[in-house]
Amino acid sequence: MKQTPTDRQALLQEFDERGFLIIPGALSTPQLATLNRALDRYESDFPQDWVRFDEALIQTINVLPRVTDFDCTIENPMVLDLLRGLIGDDLTFEELSLMIRNPSQKSEDIKGWHRDTTRDYNRRMEIKAISAVYYLTDVGESDHCFSIIPGTHNRLVDMKPEEVAAGTEFDIKGPAGTALLFHTRCLHTGRLKANSRQRRTVHVYFSRAGEPRVSEWSDIPARLHEKKDPSLPPKLYSKWNVKDVFEGTGKKPRDLDPNMSTADMLKEVQLRAKRRM
Ligand SMILES: O=C(O)CCC(=O)C(=O)O
């Protein structure tokens, strides 16, 4: 999909108004095959790295030091071009996770409607990160999907999760390879469907240089932060050694045993976030 400058401007304006954008065909068929195979391998090679929140939410968040296959989702030219339009040359990579949502009879996602990075309603204006979500499987009418309340990053920013009215949500459906860019201040959830197939996604978070790191869950290995590629935003991997972390869900709780596994720590963070809502 080659965009003209006018298309790009219209897309950026759409993002500004609604707080999200859908990018069809962000991943090619060969890329999808590689990424799905890589996810299968990551499941069998690193079973201990996956957090099983429940059957409908399984996630792993520190894959970059172990495999290179998912680098292409951080460096996707279509996504980076739009992000550069939104954030500029200060664009930074913050976190990458893989998610599996299995068929489930549960009707509500464990997280429910939420904003990312902090669940503290009074700090919602501090939320600035933008996330790219890639569908690795087809998401049709009856599949678990990402659902969002348009405008809750600006015009409707005062809306609380418990005020979301049924029918005001926008469900993101699309074939494998579709990407979504969303402002993490927008209220969103995983919408569970009774007859869903397994859904697989890659979630990448971006923010800006000169600010605390949004998340310290994903290590940025040397192959990325030492990369010299003039086509990439100059500060993309600059936060590899930033120790100042935004006070929120991206920060490892300092009161926990540092020997605790990342999976157990993440579960604890999720529990604490839920208590804050
Ligand atoms: O994609 C989903 O199912 C929900 C993802 C989500 O809640 C998030 O990215 O914070």
The ligand as an SDF file (V2000), in Angstrom:
LIG
                    3D

 10  9  0  0  0  0  0  0  0  0999 V2000
   -6.0960   -7.3200   21.8910 O   0  0  0  0  0  0  0  0  0  0  0  0
   -6.7260   -7.5700   22.9110 C   0  0  0  0  0  0  0  0  0  0  0  0
   -7.4100   -8.5770   23.0130 O   0  0  0  0  0  0  0  0  0  0  0  0
   -6.6790   -6.6190   24.0680 C   0  0  0  0  0  0  0  0  0  0  0  0
   -5.3520   -5.9810   24.1930 C   0  0  0  0  0  0  0  0  0  0  0  0
   -5.2440   -5.0390   25.3240 C   0  0  0  0  0  0  0  0  0  0  0  0
   -6.0690   -4.9600   26.1850 O   0  0  0  0  0  0  0  0  0  0  0  0
   -4.1040   -4.1500   25.3770 C   0  0  0  0  0  0  0  0  0  0  0  0
   -3.3650   -4.0590   24.3940 O   0  0  0  0  0  0  0  0  0  0  0  0
   -3.9320   -3.4850   26.4140 O   0  0  0  0  0  0  0  0  0  0  0  0
  1  2  2  0
  2  3  1  0
  2  4  1  0
  4  5  1  0
  5  6  1  0
  6  7  2  0
  6  8  1  0
  8  9  2  0
  8 10  1  0
M  END
$$$$
